[in-house]
Amino acid sequence: IICIDFGHGDTVASYVDLNISNEPMPLNINLAQEKALKKISSVIYKVPIEGGYIYSLVSTQGKALAYFKGRIDKNAQNDERQIAFGEFVKQVFDRIKTNNKEVFYVNGDENSPLRDFKLYIAAPTKWTYEEKQVYKEFIENALGHRIEWVINESDAAFYNHRPNDNVLIGNVLIIDYGSSTIDYTLMIDNKKAPIDYLANQ
C-alpha cells in the first residue's frame, strides 16, 4: 500500500508491506536534502527556456507556483496553478519511485515491472464526496496510475495510530492542525461519528 499526502506546506509519502507487517514506513522523496529525505516543499517552478518553459521542482530562476489543497475545477483547463499542480504530482511520484526502487520494482530494478500496489492519497476532511472524486480523477490523470481511495487527512491519523481492528478503544478525537485547514475526526469504538461540520479553513 502506497500513501501520499500532497500537502499545502510539505508533501510526504509512506508505504505498508502487508507481507511483513502493518506498520507504515516512510518513503524517501528528496535525496538532495539530507535532513529532509521524507518530505518535499509543495511548490513547483515555471522555468523559462528558449522557445517556452518547463516545470521544475527546484529552481531559483523560475516563477513559484502552488495550488495545493485547492479544489480542482474541471472547467479551468488553462489554469496555470492547476497545470503546475498536475506537473508537481507527476514529478514527485516519479521521484518517489526512483528513490525507493526496492519498494516499487520487482528486484529493485527500474527496468523490471512495477510491483502490484494500491495507491492512496489524502484530502481535507471537509471536502464533499464529489470534490474528492474530482481531485482523485485529476491526480490519476497526472500520475497515470489508478488511485484506490482518497482518505480524509484526520481519518488517516487515526488509522496510523490505532492498536488494531479488534481493540475497542472508546472515544478518540483527532485534530489535524494543517497549514491551510484544521480537520477533525471523532471515532467511537473504531467507528466514525458524523462531525465533519467542525472542519474549518
C-alpha positions as CSV (number, residue, x, y, z in Angstrom):
1,I,0.0,0.0,0.0
2,I,1.4,3.4,-1.1
3,C,0.1,6.5,0.7
4,I,0.9,10.1,-0.4
5,D,-0.3,13.4,1.1
6,F,0.2,16.2,-1.3
7,G,0.2,18.8,1.4
8,H,-0.2,22.6,1.4
9,G,3.2,23.1,3.0
10,D,5.0,19.8,2.6
11,T,4.4,16.6,0.7
12,V,5.0,13.2,2.4
13,A,4.7,9.6,1.5
14,S,4.8,6.2,3.2
15,Y,4.1,2.5,2.4
16,V,3.0,-0.6,4.1
17,D,4.2,-4.0,3.0
18,L,1.4,-6.3,4.2
19,N,3.7,-9.4,3.7
20,I,5.9,-8.1,6.5
21,S,3.8,-6.1,8.9
22,N,1.1,-3.4,9.2
23,E,3.5,-0.7,10.2
24,P,3.8,2.3,7.8
25,M,7.3,3.1,6.7
26,P,8.3,6.5,5.2
27,L,9.4,6.8,1.6
28,N,12.3,8.9,0.6
29,I,11.3,11.9,-1.6
30,N,14.1,14.4,-1.5
31,L,17.5,12.8,-1.5
32,A,19.1,16.1,-2.3
33,Q,18.4,17.4,1.2
34,E,19.9,15.0,3.8
35,K,17.8,16.4,6.7
36,A,14.5,16.3,4.8
37,L,14.5,13.0,3.0
38,K,10.9,12.1,3.9
39,K,9.3,15.3,2.6
40,I,9.4,18.0,0.0
41,S,8.1,21.5,-0.1
42,S,4.9,21.6,-2.1
43,V,5.9,24.1,-4.7
44,I,6.9,23.9,-8.4
45,Y,8.6,26.5,-10.6
46,K,7.8,27.5,-14.1
47,V,11.2,28.0,-15.6
48,P,11.7,29.9,-18.9
49,I,13.7,28.2,-21.5
50,E,14.4,29.0,-25.2
51,G,11.1,28.7,-27.0
52,G,9.0,28.1,-24.0
53,Y,9.3,26.9,-20.4
54,I,9.5,23.8,-18.3
55,Y,8.2,22.9,-14.8
56,S,10.8,22.0,-12.2
57,L,10.7,21.0,-8.5
58,V,13.8,23.1,-7.8
59,S,14.8,26.4,-9.3
60,T,15.9,29.9,-8.2
61,Q,15.2,31.3,-11.6
62,G,11.6,30.3,-12.1
63,K,8.2,31.6,-11.1
64,A,7.0,29.8,-8.0
65,L,3.5,28.3,-8.3
66,A,1.3,26.4,-5.8
67,Y,-2.2,25.1,-5.9
68,F,-2.3,22.6,-3.0
69,K,-5.4,21.7,-1.2
70,G,-7.3,23.8,-3.7
71,R,-10.5,22.3,-5.1
72,I,-10.0,21.2,-8.7
73,D,-12.1,23.0,-11.3
74,K,-12.8,20.7,-14.3
75,N,-13.6,23.7,-16.4
76,A,-10.4,25.5,-15.7
77,Q,-8.3,23.7,-18.4
78,N,-5.8,26.6,-18.7
79,D,-5.5,27.5,-15.0
80,E,-1.7,28.0,-14.6
81,R,-1.8,26.8,-11.0
82,Q,-3.7,23.6,-11.7
83,I,-1.4,22.8,-14.5
84,A,1.6,23.3,-12.2
85,F,0.0,21.2,-9.5
86,G,-0.5,18.3,-12.0
87,E,3.1,18.6,-13.1
88,F,4.2,18.6,-9.4
89,V,2.2,15.5,-8.6
90,K,3.8,13.7,-11.6
91,Q,7.3,14.7,-10.8
92,V,7.0,13.8,-7.1
93,F,5.6,10.4,-7.9
94,D,8.4,9.7,-10.4
95,R,11.0,10.9,-7.8
96,I,9.5,8.6,-5.1
97,K,9.7,5.6,-7.4
98,T,13.3,6.4,-8.3
99,N,14.4,6.9,-4.7
100,N,12.6,3.8,-3.5
101,K,13.2,1.2,-6.2
102,E,13.1,-1.7,-3.8
103,V,9.6,-0.8,-2.8
104,F,8.2,-0.2,-6.3
105,Y,10.0,-2.5,-8.6
106,V,10.5,-6.3,-8.8
107,N,14.1,-7.0,-7.9
108,G,14.6,-3.2,-7.1
109,D,15.3,-2.6,-10.8
110,E,13.7,0.2,-12.8
111,N,13.8,-1.9,-15.9
112,S,11.7,-4.6,-14.1
113,P,7.9,-4.4,-13.8
114,L,6.2,-2.3,-11.1
115,R,5.1,-4.3,-8.1
116,D,1.4,-4.7,-7.5
117,F,0.4,-2.0,-5.0
118,K,-2.7,0.0,-4.1
119,L,-2.3,3.8,-4.1
120,Y,-4.0,6.1,-1.6
121,I,-4.0,9.9,-1.3
122,A,-5.2,12.3,1.3
123,A,-7.6,15.2,1.1
124,P,-9.1,17.8,3.5
125,T,-11.8,16.2,5.6
126,K,-14.2,19.0,4.9
127,W,-14.3,18.4,1.2
128,T,-17.5,16.8,-0.2
129,Y,-17.5,13.3,-1.8
130,E,-17.9,14.9,-5.2
131,E,-15.0,17.3,-4.7
132,K,-12.8,14.3,-3.6
133,Q,-13.8,12.4,-6.7
134,V,-12.8,15.3,-9.0
135,Y,-9.5,15.5,-7.1
136,K,-8.9,11.8,-7.4
137,E,-9.5,11.9,-11.2
138,F,-7.2,14.9,-11.6
139,I,-4.3,13.1,-9.8
140,E,-4.9,9.8,-11.5
141,N,-4.5,11.6,-14.9
142,A,-1.3,13.3,-13.6
143,L,0.2,10.1,-12.3
144,G,-1.1,7.7,-15.0
145,H,-2.0,5.3,-12.1
146,R,-5.2,4.3,-10.5
147,I,-5.9,5.6,-7.0
148,E,-7.7,3.2,-4.7
149,W,-9.1,5.6,-2.2
150,V,-9.0,9.3,-1.2
151,I,-8.7,9.3,2.6
152,N,-9.6,12.1,4.9
153,E,-6.5,13.5,6.4
154,S,-7.7,13.4,10.0
155,D,-9.0,9.8,9.5
156,A,-5.5,8.8,8.3
157,A,-4.0,9.9,11.6
158,F,-6.4,7.6,13.4
159,Y,-5.6,4.6,11.2
160,N,-1.9,5.2,11.6
161,H,-2.0,5.2,15.4
162,R,-4.8,2.8,16.4
163,P,-3.7,-0.5,18.1
164,N,-5.6,-2.8,15.6
165,D,-9.0,-3.5,14.2
166,N,-10.1,-5.8,17.1
167,V,-9.3,-3.4,20.0
168,L,-12.2,-1.2,21.1
169,I,-10.5,2.0,22.4
170,G,-13.5,4.1,23.3
171,N,-13.8,7.7,22.1
172,V,-10.9,9.3,20.1
173,L,-10.9,12.8,18.8
174,I,-8.3,13.5,16.1
175,I,-7.5,17.2,15.4
176,D,-5.2,17.8,12.4
177,Y,-3.7,21.3,12.6
178,G,-2.7,21.7,9.0
179,S,-1.1,24.6,7.2
180,S,-4.3,25.5,5.4
181,T,-7.1,23.7,7.2
182,I,-8.0,22.3,10.6
183,D,-9.7,18.9,10.3
184,Y,-11.5,16.8,12.9
185,T,-12.4,13.1,13.1
186,L,-14.3,11.5,16.0
187,M,-14.0,7.7,16.3
188,I,-16.3,5.9,18.8
189,D,-15.1,2.3,19.2
190,N,-13.4,2.3,15.8
191,K,-16.5,3.8,14.1
192,K,-16.6,7.3,12.7
193,A,-19.1,9.7,14.2
194,P,-20.5,12.4,11.8
195,I,-18.9,15.6,13.0
196,D,-17.4,16.8,9.7
197,Y,-19.2,20.1,10.1
198,L,-16.4,21.0,12.5
199,A,-13.8,21.1,9.7
200,N,-12.7,24.7,9.2
201,Q,-10.5,26.8,7.0
